[in-house]
Amino acid sequence: MLADDILLGFKYQSTIEAYAELINIDLRTAADVFYKSRLYIEMSEGISDMHCRSDGYLAEELKLEIQSKRKR
C-alpha cells in the first residue's frame, strides 16, 4: 500500500526523531542515516506497509539495520 506523500513526510520526520533520540545523535546525522537506509526504501515504496508501524518500532529497525551493516 502506498501512503500519501504528506503522510509519508510526517512519518519520515517522526522516525528520524525517534531514531536520533534512541541512539542519542543529532537530527541531521539521523536524517542522513535514514535516507540512505533500506528502511527508507521500504517505506517509500510501500513494502510491507512499513509506514504503518510505530515510530519506536521503525527507529529500532533502523538501528538494527545499521548495526548489521557495520558487522559486514
Contacts in CASP RR format, 6 or more apart in sequence:
PFRMAT RR
TARGET T0000
AUTHOR 0000-0000-0000
METHOD contacts of the structure
MODEL  1
MLADDILLGFKYQSTIEAYAELINIDLRTAADVFYKSRLYIEMSEGISDM
HCRSDGYLAEELKLEIQSKRKR
1 46 0 8 1.000
1 49 0 8 1.000
1 52 0 8 1.000
2 45 0 8 1.000
2 46 0 8 1.000
3 11 0 8 1.000
3 46 0 8 1.000
3 51 0 8 1.000
7 51 0 8 1.000
8 43 0 8 1.000
8 44 0 8 1.000
8 51 0 8 1.000
11 43 0 8 1.000
11 51 0 8 1.000
11 55 0 8 1.000
11 58 0 8 1.000
12 34 0 8 1.000
12 40 0 8 1.000
12 43 0 8 1.000
14 55 0 8 1.000
15 34 0 8 1.000
15 39 0 8 1.000
15 43 0 8 1.000
15 55 0 8 1.000
15 56 0 8 1.000
15 58 0 8 1.000
15 59 0 8 1.000
15 62 0 8 1.000
16 27 0 8 1.000
16 30 0 8 1.000
16 31 0 8 1.000
16 34 0 8 1.000
17 27 0 8 1.000
17 30 0 8 1.000
17 55 0 8 1.000
18 55 0 8 1.000
18 56 0 8 1.000
18 58 0 8 1.000
18 59 0 8 1.000
19 25 0 8 1.000
19 30 0 8 1.000
19 33 0 8 1.000
19 34 0 8 1.000
19 58 0 8 1.000
19 59 0 8 1.000
19 62 0 8 1.000
19 63 0 8 1.000
20 26 0 8 1.000
20 27 0 8 1.000
20 29 0 8 1.000
20 30 0 8 1.000
21 59 0 8 1.000
22 56 0 8 1.000
22 59 0 8 1.000
22 60 0 8 1.000
22 63 0 8 1.000
23 30 0 8 1.000
23 63 0 8 1.000
33 62 0 8 1.000
33 66 0 8 1.000
34 40 0 8 1.000
34 62 0 8 1.000
37 62 0 8 1.000
37 65 0 8 1.000
37 66 0 8 1.000
38 65 0 8 1.000
39 50 0 8 1.000
39 58 0 8 1.000
39 61 0 8 1.000
39 62 0 8 1.000
39 65 0 8 1.000
41 47 0 8 1.000
42 48 0 8 1.000
42 50 0 8 1.000
43 50 0 8 1.000
43 51 0 8 1.000
43 58 0 8 1.000
50 58 0 8 1.000
50 61 0 8 1.000
53 61 0 8 1.000
END
